[in-house]
Amino acid sequence: MLTKFRSLSREVVPVHLDGNVSIDPSAAIAPGVLLQADPNSRITIGAGVCIGAGTILHASGGDLEIGAGVCVGRGVLIIGSGTIDRNTCIGAGSTILEPQIEEGSVIPTHSVIGDRSRGEVSVVIDPPAPPPPVVPAPSETADVWDSSNAWDTPVVQPPVVETPPAPTPPKTEELLTVTIEIEKQSAKSVAGRANFDRLKRHLFPNG
């Protein structure tokens, strides 16, 4: 049945009604809306409800109640019995079966809720993308005389290289003793023994 319905703007718009349908006078319903209630079912639309064009509300198996202040977007399909509580917002193009929507809920556009043939479909909103990494700006040339961070900069000590001690040269007396011992051992093979003895007594009178 095509019914003329007066909206809040006092404009008369065509709304399709079928069955037991109750509409608050303050509700705003766009053209092309279908409100159908099966036998033993009822559709109740509360105060201040806004329903977009092309939306279908089909009550079956019980009452379908649209609470006060609910906003239903364009092209929404609501089938079954249940309650859409007050101040709920349903995005355009959504499908809701056997609705049980709590007060103040927000249903994103093109959502499917209550389709038991495919399992319950939950609405998942992608988390916001992480912010891009902050790249620090290139710093200016460091001042070699700047000591503002001197206390924060660890001091690196150079490795200590141990220098082996220089060999101690033998004393003159030790050299002399070694020389005399060598001369004594080789004295037998030296020609002119008498001359060698005289030279030795001349050079080393205390030897």
C-alpha positions in Angstrom: 0.0 0.0 0.0 1.4 3.4 -1.0 0.8 5.9 1.7 1.4 9.7 1.7 3.4 10.6 4.8 4.1 14.1 6.0 7.8 14.6 7.0 9.2 17.1 9.5 9.6 19.6 6.7 5.8 19.2 6.1 6.6 17.8 2.7 4.3 15.0 1.7 6.4 12.0 0.5 5.3 8.6 -0.7 6.1 5.7 1.7 5.1 2.1 1.2 3.3 0.6 4.2 2.1 -2.9 4.6 0.7 -4.5 7.8 0.7 -3.1 11.3 3.1 -0.1 11.2 3.2 2.7 13.8 5.1 5.8 13.0 5.7 8.8 15.4 4.7 12.1 13.8 8.2 13.6 14.4 9.9 10.9 12.3 11.5 11.8 9.0 11.2 9.2 6.2 12.6 9.7 2.7 10.7 8.7 -0.4 10.9 5.1 -1.6 11.0 3.6 2.0 9.2 0.2 2.4 7.8 -0.6 5.8 6.3 -4.2 5.8 5.0 -6.1 8.8 4.0 -9.8 8.5 0.9 -11.1 10.2 1.3 -11.2 14.0 4.3 -8.7 13.6 4.5 -5.0 14.1 6.9 -2.1 13.1 7.2 0.7 15.6 9.2 3.9 14.7 9.9 6.2 17.5 10.2 10.0 17.8 12.9 11.8 15.8 13.8 8.7 13.7 15.4 9.5 10.3 15.2 6.9 7.6 17.0 7.3 4.3 15.6 6.7 0.8 15.3 3.2 -0.5 15.5 1.6 3.0 13.4 -1.6 3.7 12.1 -2.6 7.2 10.5 -6.0 7.2 9.1 -7.3 10.5 8.7 -11.0 10.7 8.3 -13.4 13.6 7.7 -10.7 16.1 7.9 -6.9 16.6 10.5 -4.7 15.1 11.1 -1.5 17.2 13.1 1.5 16.0 14.0 3.6 19.1 13.8 7.4 19.3 16.6 9.3 17.6 17.8 6.4 15.4 19.3 7.4 12.1 19.0 4.8 9.3 21.1 5.5 6.2 20.1 5.1 2.6 19.5 1.6 1.1 19.5 -0.2 4.5 17.8 -3.6 4.8 16.4 -4.7 8.3 14.6 -8.0 8.5 13.2 -10.0 11.4 12.2 -9.0 14.9 14.2 -7.2 17.5 15.1 -3.7 18.7 17.4 -1.0 17.5 17.8 1.1 20.6 17.7 4.9 20.8 20.3 7.2 19.2 21.8 4.4 17.0 23.3 5.3 13.7 23.2 2.7 10.9 25.4 3.3 7.9 24.1 3.2 4.3 23.9 -0.1 2.5 24.0 -2.2 5.6 22.0 -5.4 6.2 20.7 -6.4 9.6 18.9 -9.6 10.4 17.1 -10.1 13.7 18.5 -6.8 15.1 19.6 -6.4 18.7 21.5 -3.1 18.6 22.4 -1.4 21.8 21.8 2.3 22.5 24.2 4.7 20.9 25.8 2.1 18.6 27.4 3.2 15.3 27.2 0.6 12.5 29.6 1.3 9.6 28.4 1.5 6.0 27.8 -1.8 4.1 27.9 -3.9 7.3 26.3 -7.3 7.6 25.0 -8.2 11.0 23.1 -11.3 12.2 23.5 -13.5 9.0 23.6 -16.9 10.7 24.0 -18.8 7.5 27.5 -17.4 7.2 28.2 -17.1 10.9 28.1 -13.9 12.8 30.0 -11.2 11.0 31.7 -8.8 13.3 32.5 -5.3 12.2 36.3 -4.8 12.3 37.7 -1.4 11.9 41.3 -1.3 10.7 43.7 0.3 13.3 45.2 3.5 12.3 48.5 3.2 10.4 51.5 3.9 12.5 53.1 7.3 12.0 56.1 7.4 9.7 59.5 7.3 11.5 60.8 10.6 12.4 64.1 11.3 10.6 66.3 13.7 12.5 67.4 16.8 10.6 71.1 16.8 9.7 73.0 18.5 12.4 75.4 21.4 11.8 79.1 21.0 11.9 80.2 20.2 15.4 82.2 22.9 17.2 85.5 21.4 18.3 85.6 23.9 21.2 82.1 23.1 22.3 82.4 21.4 25.7 78.6 21.4 26.5 78.6 17.6 26.4 82.1 17.1 27.7 80.8 15.4 30.8 78.6 13.0 28.8 81.3 11.9 26.3 83.4 8.9 27.5 87.1 9.4 27.3 88.8 6.6 25.4 92.4 6.0 26.7 94.9 4.8 24.1 96.3 1.3 24.7 99.5 1.2 26.7 102.4 -0.5 24.9 105.1 -1.7 27.1 108.6 -1.1 25.8 111.1 -3.9 26.7 114.0 -2.5 28.7 117.2 -2.0 26.7 119.9 -4.5 27.4 122.5 -3.3 30.0 126.0 -3.2 28.4 128.5 -5.2 30.3 131.0 -3.3 32.5 134.5 -2.7 31.4 135.9 -5.0 34.0 133.8 -7.9 32.7 135.0 -7.2 29.2 138.6 -7.1 30.4 138.2 -10.4 32.3 136.6 -12.1 29.3 139.4 -10.9 27.1 142.1 -12.1 29.5 140.4 -15.5 29.7 140.3 -15.8 25.9 144.0 -14.7 25.7 145.0 -17.3 28.3 143.2 -20.1 26.5 144.8 -19.2 23.2 148.2 -18.2 24.5 149.7 -21.6 23.8 149.0 -21.2 20.1 150.3 -17.6 19.7 153.7 -17.3 18.1 156.3 -15.1 20.0 155.1 -16.0 23.5 157.8 -13.9 25.2 156.8 -10.8 23.2 153.2 -11.3 24.1 154.0 -11.7 27.8 156.0 -8.5 27.9 153.2 -6.7 26.1 150.6 -7.9 28.5 152.7 -7.0 31.6 153.2 -3.5 30.0 149.4 -3.1 29.4 148.2 -4.7 32.5 150.8 -4.4 35.2 148.4 -5.6 37.9 147.0 -8.5 35.9 
